[in-house]
Each structure stands twice: as structure tokens, then as C-alpha cells.
Amino acid sequence: MGTQLHEDLRQLPQILQSAMQLGLQYLEGIDQRPTSVQHPNIVWPGLPLDGLGGAGAQQVFEKVFLPAIVASSGPRYWGFVTGGTTPAAIAGDWLSAVFDQNTQSTTGTGDASALLELQTVQLLLDLFGLPGHFMGAFVTGATMANFSGLAVARQWVGQQLQYDIARDGLRKDIKVFAGSPHSSSLKALAMLGIGSKQVVSVPLLHGREAMDTAALQQLLPADPSEPFIIIASAGTVNTVDFDDFEAILSLRKSYNFWLHIDAAFGAFAACSPAHSRLLQGWEHADSITVDFHKWLNVPYDSAMIFTRKEHGRLQMQSFQNSSAPYLGNPEEQFSYLNFVPENSRRFRALPVWFTLMAYGKEGYRVLVEQSIALANDLAAVIVETGYFHMAAPVRLNTVCFSVHPDYTERINQDKLLQYINEEGKVFMTPTNYGGKPCIRAALVNFRTNPEDIGIAIISIKSAVQKILHP
Ligand SMILES: Cc1ncc(COP(=O)(O)O)c(C=O)c1O
């Protein structure tokens, strides 16, 4: 290894050039690359004794695995909520690997990358129109952001009951209320020892995924001092529904709760003046989750937990490294390692900073509004075929549809989605909404354009014909 490693150091420019060539090849061909791969036949090589060198490793990768790489950052990958990668974000991400900083302390001694993280938080607050009473920290994804926000919420509940949950553990059940929480919030509650089953399901408004606030009030504790947590949604994953934050917040007059908002991708409604009203009141939340590998179009993995500065102490109690003098005194100096689950942290702010500086507020307005317009176009052409109907209106960027009742006997929806996905022109994922199976297309990629809607509808129609006329 020693010799190979030293040889590679001499070959560094060639190794990086060749990785860049491969990256460019992928990106330049992304429109044509399939969106799915069927049963990849991969023969994995074992661990080499002497090592192949960087160039050799890339050669083997290209032969063995590259054919299985799909265009998940391409314009027609509409499954889950999958963003693309802007050119500037890719550059920032590559450089974060090159610089390989461990983003923790902001004291300016040693690694100063956390200063750029703090600055990026300010840019993001500006992008979303959020006030300066929030601080922010990068985590790997919305799941960890939900975990982090709910961890501080848990600590707050303990504080209200006059004990330190992070230190002493849970002494009693914590009440949590939610309407249509994302599965990751339930996972977070499980990880936090609160228990995913502790969530009280709040009845939803008719035909919606948003909480019925009057029904919520009926469920709340009779004792006005009893602390509890509300998890609200800014963009549900099926139909992109938003809870009414102002109505929920009006309950603060009579109840004692922490409001956590999962705005993983719904936060980007703030970038469009025509849609920002969906978020009205969110600035009064205690904690907010936002994902960046979705609509900000930066590479995985990147998200932020925003928390109100006044909760900084609770956040530190939740995540501090006590009894580790070599990490500094958490009471005396701000360090991200005492504010988030991870101690060592990638320089995750860099790709976000690059893309924000490169495209600015206006660039993101255009990107977000383009996704919304295309989602509406897609819905219109899907309905026009006559074979489908919308399961919910297009509120933002997601089209949730199912086979029209006139065709349910003849078109098997699972088979249909299988045919569409197998063709590899467009990728969508199944869901269940209102007790019925549906198909979802979530558009959050800057590369998607009207031509892609055309390609997708041809693929959908051809899958229908394959089923109707086998
Ligand atoms: C509303 C919402 N919250 C949380 C998540 C989890 O995000 P991640 O996979 O980045 O952890 C998602 C993912 O789609 C989501 O849509």
C-alpha cells in the first residue's frame, strides 16, 4: 500500500482529472441515462492485496458498478422527493472533500469552517424570509433534523417539569400530537425513547392531510401548564398539505407546547411570493426542519435544523459532550459538536454556500416556480389521457394520482407503475392516500423542463396500452 499510495500522490492530478471526466460524462448524459436498473448483475471483486491505485480502482468501478448507476439526479426521477445537483453545489461538495475540514468550533482557533456554516445559516434565513431569532445547524437529512428538533423539544418538556431528561432519562410519558407526520418524525420519537406510539393522531380536515385545529384543541390536556409537543407539517409527502400554523399558534394562549415544523421541502414555498402564504406563521415555531438535498439541489446528504436562539441552552444540554475536557468546555465556547448529534462533521455548509452565492434569491425563485408550473402541467396532461384522476389538487410540486374509476377493473395500477419504471424514462413511487393506492411524482429538480413532461406522458400512455392491449 505504501508504494501504491505514494505513487498515487504523484499521480494526483491525473486521478482527479479522470474522476472529473467520469463525472462530466455522467452529467452530460444524464437526460438519456435510465432512471432505473433491472436486477443489476454485479460481480464484486474482493479486497486486493497490494491495491490497484486510484486509477485502477476507477477502472474496476466503471466496469463493475457504473452500469448500475441510475439518473437519480436527472430531470425525470420523480420518486420520493429527490433533488438534483446544481453545478456550483457539485463544485462546493467536491471541495469540501478536498479541504476535509471537521466543522465544529467557531472560536476561530484551528479549523474555522464553522464560521462559514454560521454565515450560510444567515443566507438561508434570508432565502426563507425567516427572522434572526433562529440559529441553524447542518445535519445529514430531514430525519436527523426532525430527530434534533424533537430532542430539544424533549429537553424542553423536562425543563417544564423541572428535570433534565438528557441527564436523568425519561421519568414519564411525553404527549405528542400530530396530523400527518412524516415517518421520519415517528422514527425520531422512537430513537428518542419517547416512543412512536405515543403520538396522538389528530383528526384531519375533510379531504386534506392537514390537522383539524378545532379537533386538536379537544384532545389537548386539561391542565394548561402541562407541557407537550406538536409536530406540524409544511408539505406532507403525499399531497404537500400544510397545517395551519397560525391557528395552531393561537392555542398558545391557553396551552403549553413546543411547535416543531417539518418543512423538509415545503420550506421552499417561501421562495415563491405566490406560494409563501402556505407558511404563514411558521416563524413562530420552536424548531423547523429543512432538507437541502431536495429542492435546494445540493448533493446528498444535507439538511438543517433551525431552532430558536432562546432554546440554545436546551439544545446544548441535549447534545453536549460532558466529561470530555479535550473537546473544550461547552459552557464557555460555542461549538457545533455540542449542538447536534454528530461530533465530527463534514464541511456540509460549503456546497450550500456555493449554490446560494451562485444563483441567489432570484435563481431559487425561478427554480421553485418552474417545478411548481411543471407539476401543474404534468397533472393536466395525466388527467387529459382520460385514464387517471388526481387524488389531490397540486398544491406545490407533487402530483398524486390514481387510475380513473372507469378503468380500475382493466388497469392494474401496480403493474402500470412497474411498466413505467421498468422502461427507465421516468421514475415514480407508489403511495397510499385516503386509504387508496396512488402514484406520486415529486418535481424538485432544476433540470426538469417541458420536454420531460412530454417524455413522461408518452411513457405513461405506452404502459397503459401495454396493459389494455397485451
Ligand atoms: C416531509 C419530509 N420529512 C422528512 C423526510 C426525511 O428526509 P431525509 O430522507 O432527508 O431524512 C422527508 C423525505 O422525503 C420528507 O418528505
The ligand as a MOL file (V3000), in Angstrom:
LIG
                    3D

  0  0  0     0  0            999 V3000
M  V30 BEGIN CTAB
M  V30 COUNTS 16 16 0 0 0
M  V30 BEGIN ATOM
M  V30 1 C -41.6890 15.8930 4.8780 0
M  V30 2 C -40.4730 15.0280 4.9880 0
M  V30 3 N -39.8450 14.9230 6.1750 0
M  V30 4 C -38.7640 14.1610 6.3360 0
M  V30 5 C -38.2150 13.4500 5.2730 0
M  V30 6 C -36.9780 12.6180 5.5020 0
M  V30 7 O -35.9330 13.1530 4.7820 0
M  V30 8 P -34.4740 12.5100 4.6990 0
M  V30 9 O -34.6450 11.3010 3.8330 0
M  V30 10 O -33.6580 13.5670 4.0710 0
M  V30 11 O -34.0160 12.1540 6.0560 0
M  V30 12 C -38.8210 13.5510 4.0230 0
M  V30 13 C -38.3010 12.8020 2.8650 0
M  V30 14 O -38.9010 12.7220 1.8240 0
M  V30 15 C -39.9670 14.3600 3.8710 0
M  V30 16 O -40.5730 14.4970 2.6870 0
M  V30 END ATOM
M  V30 BEGIN BOND
M  V30 1 1 1 2
M  V30 2 1 2 3
M  V30 3 2 2 15
M  V30 4 2 3 4
M  V30 5 1 4 5
M  V30 6 1 5 6
M  V30 7 2 5 12
M  V30 8 1 6 7
M  V30 9 1 7 8
M  V30 10 2 8 9
M  V30 11 1 8 10
M  V30 12 1 8 11
M  V30 13 1 12 13
M  V30 14 1 12 15
M  V30 15 2 13 14
M  V30 16 1 15 16
M  V30 END BOND
M  V30 END CTAB
M  END
